[in-house]
């Protein structure tokens, strides 16, 4: 699973498609679900989880 900020969502989608050859499952992180983790590609707060 990857975490992505707005800037890196397309990169995360491309990586998951390349790895799995299936459409990714994208979930938006709700305001009340704030995570202690950062974007998988930078130090920004993640907005999406991509599986």
N, C-alpha and C positions, 0 to 999 in steps of 0.2 A: 504494500500500500504506500502511496505517495501522498504528501501534503503539499498543496500549492497555493501560492498567493495569486492575485489577479494577473500579475506580470508573467508568471510561469505556468499557467494552466495549460496552454497549448503544448509546451514542452513536455509536461507530465503526460498529457493525452497521447502524444506521439510515442513516448517511451513505453507506455503500457500496451499500446497497439503493437509495437515492434516486438515486445517480449511475449505477449499472449496470443497475438493474431486474432483477438476478439475485441468487440467494442468494449470500452472501459465503462465502469460504473462510477458515476460522479455524484457525490453528495455535497451539498453546501453545508458548511458548519454553521449552526445557529448561534445567535448572540449569547444564549445561555449555556452553550457548550464550549466556551473558551478553553483551548488546550494549552498545555505548557510547552508543547513542541513548536518548532518553527517550520517554515516552508522547507521542503526537501532540497531546494536549489539555492536558497539564500537565507538570510536571517529575519525576513519579514514574517508577520503573523499569517498563518494559513487561512484561506477562505474556503478551500475545497479539499475533500479527500477523494482520491482516485484509486480504484481497485481494478 
